Amino acid sequence: MSRPTDDVPSGIDLDAMRARLLADRAALTGISTASLESRGPVELDHTSVGRLSRMDAIQQQAMALATERRRAESLQRIDAALARIEAGEFGWCGQCGEPVAPGRLALDPATLNCVSCAAG
């Protein structure tokens, strides 16, 4: 891990990675805002009678909340990747310090570890 912090592994276009991460963050934020209502309290629907309609609404709310948790985790990963770009650490494995394969970053620019370290 004696690499310079401003060194970028070969084959990685930081501008393209930053642009993709920013676009992904904007898309996730937009989806989160659009789905805000589905995560709110479940109101009793007087037009629909029965336990099942209320149970369906509660189940849909639970699924929306779980989806929002996954979305928030993705946003945290994206923000961490953007911070690594700014710090000059993007493209390097967070565990061993070796370069992360450009193909791996192309699939998921927010990834932190190389294939070896991710495999355990």
Backbone as CSV, one residue per row, in Angstrom:
resi,resn,N_x,N_y,N_z,CA_x,CA_y,CA_z,C_x,C_y,C_z
1,MET,0.812,-1.181,0.000,0.000,0.000,0.000,0.862,1.253,0.000
2,SER,1.936,1.235,-0.737,2.815,2.395,-0.808,2.582,3.202,-2.074
3,ARG,1.394,3.174,-2.616,1.065,3.906,-3.837,0.771,5.361,-3.518
4,PRO,1.023,6.259,-4.456,0.654,7.658,-4.236,-0.859,7.806,-4.244
5,THR,-1.392,8.701,-3.415,-2.845,8.841,-3.302,-3.480,9.454,-4.543
6,ASP,-2.687,10.168,-5.364,-3.275,10.768,-6.560,-3.121,9.879,-7.791
7,ASP,-2.601,8.684,-7.606,-2.425,7.737,-8.698,-3.761,7.051,-8.977
8,VAL,-4.077,6.857,-10.253,-5.310,6.184,-10.651,-4.926,4.905,-11.378
9,PRO,-5.526,3.763,-11.012,-5.226,2.529,-11.741,-5.515,2.701,-13.236
10,SER,-4.734,2.045,-14.055,-4.904,2.187,-15.503,-6.264,1.646,-15.942
11,GLY,-6.806,2.277,-16.956,-8.081,1.844,-17.526,-9.298,2.444,-16.846
12,ILE,-9.095,3.341,-15.878,-10.222,3.932,-15.161,-10.338,5.405,-15.545
13,ASP,-11.513,5.773,-16.049,-11.804,7.155,-16.417,-12.573,7.787,-15.254
14,LEU,-11.870,8.563,-14.443,-12.483,9.151,-13.247,-13.658,10.063,-13.579
15,ASP,-13.541,10.827,-14.649,-14.635,11.732,-15.022,-15.894,10.942,-15.363
16,ALA,-15.725,9.851,-16.095,-16.877,9.014,-16.452,-17.469,8.348,-15.209
17,MET,-16.613,7.885,-14.306,-17.092,7.244,-13.074,-17.839,8.266,-12.207
18,ARG,-17.295,9.464,-12.075,-17.944,10.509,-11.284,-19.308,10.851,-11.885
19,ALA,-19.353,11.001,-13.204,-20.614,11.337,-13.873,-21.653,10.236,-13.650
20,ARG,-21.231,8.989,-13.753,-22.173,7.876,-13.547,-22.660,7.832,-12.105
21,LEU,-21.750,8.005,-11.162,-22.140,7.995,-9.752,-23.120,9.131,-9.439
22,LEU,-22.855,10.311,-9.980,-23.757,11.440,-9.765,-25.128,11.191,-10.399
23,ALA,-25.141,10.586,-11.585,-26.409,10.263,-12.241,-27.175,9.211,-11.452
24,ASP,-26.465,8.202,-10.951,-27.117,7.166,-10.126,-27.690,7.777,-8.859
25,ARG,-26.933,8.681,-8.227,-27.412,9.318,-7.001,-28.659,10.156,-7.291
26,ALA,-28.650,10.894,-8.377,-29.816,11.716,-8.737,-31.039,10.841,-9.007
27,ALA,-30.843,9.731,-9.693,-31.961,8.833,-9.993,-32.533,8.228,-8.709
28,LEU,-31.661,7.761,-7.819,-32.135,7.171,-6.567,-32.851,8.200,-5.699
29,THR,-32.336,9.407,-5.660,-32.970,10.462,-4.880,-34.348,10.794,-5.451
30,GLY,-34.449,10.839,-6.764,-35.738,11.100,-7.411,-36.756,10.014,-7.130
31,ILE,-36.325,8.773,-7.194,-37.224,7.652,-6.906,-37.666,7.697,-5.447
32,SER,-36.736,8.018,-4.569,-37.050,8.094,-3.145,-38.103,9.162,-2.880
33,THR,-37.959,10.290,-3.518,-38.926,11.375,-3.344,-40.290,10.975,-3.909
34,ALA,-40.288,10.332,-5.065,-41.544,9.937,-5.713,-42.287,8.864,-4.920
35,SER,-41.569,8.046,-4.177,-42.213,6.943,-3.459,-42.477,7.265,-1.992
36,LEU,-42.339,8.512,-1.621,-42.514,8.920,-0.228,-43.899,8.546,0.308
37,GLU,-44.914,8.742,-0.490,-46.283,8.475,-0.039,-46.501,6.995,0.288
38,SER,-45.891,6.100,-0.465,-46.106,4.670,-0.237,-45.462,4.171,1.054
39,ARG,-44.571,4.990,1.629,-43.914,4.600,2.884,-44.592,5.210,4.103
40,GLY,-45.597,6.028,3.874,-46.270,6.718,4.963,-47.200,5.801,5.735
41,PRO,-47.850,6.355,6.757,-48.783,5.567,7.566,-49.905,4.998,6.709
42,VAL,-50.358,3.828,7.080,-51.449,3.176,6.364,-52.760,3.725,6.897
43,GLU,-53.534,4.318,6.006,-54.831,4.876,6.362,-55.911,3.817,6.182
44,LEU,-56.905,3.894,7.020,-58.028,2.978,6.900,-58.877,3.414,5.720
45,ASP,-59.058,2.509,4.776,-59.841,2.792,3.570,-61.285,2.367,3.827
46,HIS,-62.181,3.322,3.964,-63.575,3.016,4.271,-64.333,2.488,3.055
47,THR,-63.803,2.640,1.870,-64.484,2.132,0.679,-64.206,0.651,0.491
48,SER,-63.155,0.176,1.104,-62.779,-1.225,0.968,-62.901,-1.873,2.343
49,VAL,-63.803,-2.807,2.461,-64.104,-3.406,3.753,-63.327,-4.704,3.905
50,GLY,-62.861,-4.939,5.114,-62.254,-6.229,5.397,-60.816,-6.117,5.845
51,ARG,-60.403,-7.179,6.522,-59.037,-7.258,7.039,-58.010,-7.346,5.926
52,LEU,-58.358,-8.052,4.850,-57.381,-8.300,3.800,-56.918,-7.024,3.117
53,SER,-57.818,-6.079,2.907,-57.398,-4.843,2.245,-56.425,-4.071,3.144
54,ARG,-56.656,-4.065,4.441,-55.745,-3.391,5.374,-54.418,-4.145,5.433
55,MET,-54.464,-5.460,5.450,-53.239,-6.266,5.477,-52.430,-6.043,4.204
56,ASP,-53.108,-5.959,3.074,-52.421,-5.677,1.809,-51.716,-4.325,1.873
57,ALA,-52.392,-3.327,2.413,-51.806,-1.992,2.510,-50.588,-2.002,3.432
58,ILE,-50.687,-2.721,4.539,-49.558,-2.812,5.469,-48.386,-3.557,4.822
59,GLN,-48.682,-4.611,4.085,-47.625,-5.353,3.387,-46.958,-4.477,2.322
60,GLN,-47.719,-3.714,1.582,-47.149,-2.817,0.574,-46.277,-1.751,1.232
61,GLN,-46.721,-1.249,2.378,-45.927,-0.267,3.102,-44.602,-0.881,3.558
62,ALA,-44.649,-2.102,4.083,-43.436,-2.780,4.546,-42.464,-3.000,3.389
63,MET,-42.982,-3.377,2.228,-42.119,-3.558,1.065,-41.519,-2.228,0.629
64,ALA,-42.295,-1.165,0.677,-41.783,0.162,0.295,-40.700,0.621,1.267
65,LEU,-40.873,0.341,2.548,-39.860,0.710,3.537,-38.576,-0.084,3.339
66,ALA,-38.697,-1.367,3.038,-37.509,-2.197,2.784,-36.778,-1.717,1.536
67,THR,-37.526,-1.368,0.513,-36.921,-0.847,-0.708,-36.198,0.463,-0.428
68,GLU,-36.775,1.309,0.403,-36.146,2.587,0.741,-34.858,2.366,1.537
69,ARG,-34.831,1.354,2.413,-33.594,1.041,3.147,-32.483,0.628,2.188
70,ARG,-32.826,-0.213,1.208,-31.825,-0.617,0.209,-31.370,0.579,-0.616
71,ARG,-32.301,1.463,-0.944,-31.972,2.669,-1.704,-31.022,3.559,-0.888
72,ALA,-31.275,3.693,0.409,-30.418,4.512,1.275,-29.015,3.905,1.370
73,GLU,-28.925,2.576,1.430,-27.616,1.920,1.443,-26.865,2.179,0.143
74,SER,-27.566,2.141,-0.967,-26.940,2.432,-2.259,-26.442,3.865,-2.304
75,LEU,-27.230,4.789,-1.775,-26.803,6.191,-1.740,-25.553,6.367,-0.883
76,GLN,-25.464,5.637,0.226,-24.270,5.716,1.071,-23.046,5.187,0.328
77,ARG,-23.211,4.093,-0.409,-22.101,3.529,-1.186,-21.656,4.508,-2.268
78,ILE,-22.626,5.156,-2.929,-22.303,6.132,-3.975,-21.558,7.320,-3.378
79,ASP,-22.047,7.836,-2.256,-21.378,8.973,-1.614,-19.964,8.603,-1.178
80,ALA,-19.780,7.375,-0.684,-18.439,6.927,-0.289,-17.516,6.840,-1.506
81,ALA,-18.043,6.365,-2.639,-17.234,6.282,-3.861,-16.852,7.677,-4.349
82,LEU,-17.784,8.615,-4.290,-17.476,9.994,-4.683,-16.412,10.588,-3.754
83,ALA,-16.482,10.265,-2.484,-15.462,10.744,-1.538,-14.102,10.134,-1.852
84,ARG,-14.090,8.862,-2.274,-12.820,8.229,-2.661,-12.240,8.890,-3.901
85,ILE,-13.091,9.304,-4.832,-12.607,10.015,-6.020,-11.944,11.316,-5.589
86,GLU,-12.610,12.067,-4.734,-12.073,13.354,-4.279,-10.779,13.178,-3.484
87,ALA,-10.669,12.073,-2.749,-9.479,11.827,-1.929,-8.343,11.189,-2.727
88,GLY,-8.609,10.848,-3.993,-7.578,10.210,-4.810,-7.386,8.740,-4.502
89,GLU,-8.403,8.102,-3.931,-8.311,6.696,-3.545,-9.214,5.796,-4.379
90,PHE,-9.906,6.358,-5.370,-10.846,5.574,-6.166,-10.092,4.582,-7.043
91,GLY,-10.612,3.375,-7.130,-10.025,2.346,-7.984,-9.038,1.444,-7.271
92,TRP,-8.803,1.721,-6.006,-7.894,0.899,-5.210,-8.709,0.139,-4.175
93,CYS,-8.363,-1.122,-3.962,-9.074,-1.973,-3.018,-8.963,-1.393,-1.602
94,GLY,-10.074,-1.362,-0.910,-10.103,-0.844,0.444,-9.455,-1.764,1.457
95,GLN,-9.202,-3.036,1.087,-8.587,-3.974,2.019,-7.109,-4.193,1.733
96,CYS,-6.789,-4.558,0.489,-5.401,-4.932,0.188,-4.616,-3.814,-0.505
97,GLY,-5.310,-2.808,-1.034,-4.629,-1.706,-1.690,-4.261,-1.952,-3.140
98,GLU,-4.599,-3.104,-3.668,-4.335,-3.407,-5.079,-5.407,-2.750,-5.949
99,PRO,-5.121,-2.580,-7.238,-6.130,-1.971,-8.122,-7.382,-2.851,-8.249
100,VAL,-8.529,-2.201,-8.301,-9.787,-2.895,-8.588,-9.906,-2.948,-10.108
101,ALA,-10.280,-4.095,-10.634,-10.373,-4.273,-12.087,-11.336,-3.251,-12.695
102,PRO,-10.932,-2.599,-13.790,-11.808,-1.623,-14.443,-13.173,-2.208,-14.819
103,GLY,-13.199,-3.477,-15.212,-14.474,-4.114,-15.552,-15.401,-4.218,-14.354
104,ARG,-14.820,-4.470,-13.190,-15.612,-4.538,-11.949,-16.195,-3.160,-11.629
105,LEU,-15.390,-2.129,-11.795,-15.870,-0.771,-11.547,-16.892,-0.339,-12.599
106,ALA,-16.759,-0.850,-13.821,-17.734,-0.521,-14.865,-19.109,-1.092,-14.511
107,LEU,-19.114,-2.272,-13.883,-20.383,-2.869,-13.464,-20.976,-2.136,-12.268
108,ASP,-20.116,-1.779,-11.312,-20.566,-1.085,-10.104,-19.487,-0.113,-9.661
109,PRO,-19.596,1.147,-10.065,-18.558,2.113,-9.716,-18.448,2.378,-8.213
110,ALA,-19.433,1.957,-7.432,-19.392,2.178,-5.987,-18.692,1.041,-5.253
111,THR,-18.225,0.038,-5.987,-17.595,-1.101,-5.324,-16.306,-0.660,-4.646
112,LEU,-16.012,-1.271,-3.502,-14.856,-0.875,-2.718,-13.692,-1.831,-2.842
113,ASN,-13.975,-3.116,-3.007,-12.925,-4.126,-2.949,-12.682,-4.826,-4.278
114,CYS,-11.456,-5.342,-4.415,-11.130,-6.153,-5.583,-11.852,-7.501,-5.471
115,VAL,-11.805,-8.277,-6.517,-12.501,-9.563,-6.544,-11.952,-10.491,-5.457
116,SER,-10.641,-10.534,-5.285,-10.027,-11.429,-4.288,-10.508,-11.113,-2.889
117,CYS,-10.502,-9.841,-2.514,-10.912,-9.452,-1.169,-12.422,-9.589,-0.992
118,ALA,-13.190,-9.334,-2.042,-14.642,-9.480,-1.956,-15.039,-10.941,-1.769
119,ALA,-14.242,-11.845,-2.348,-14.524,-13.271,-2.214,-14.180,-13.785,-0.828
120,GLY,-13.340,-13.060,-0.124,-12.995,-13.440,1.246,-11.770,-14.203,1.273
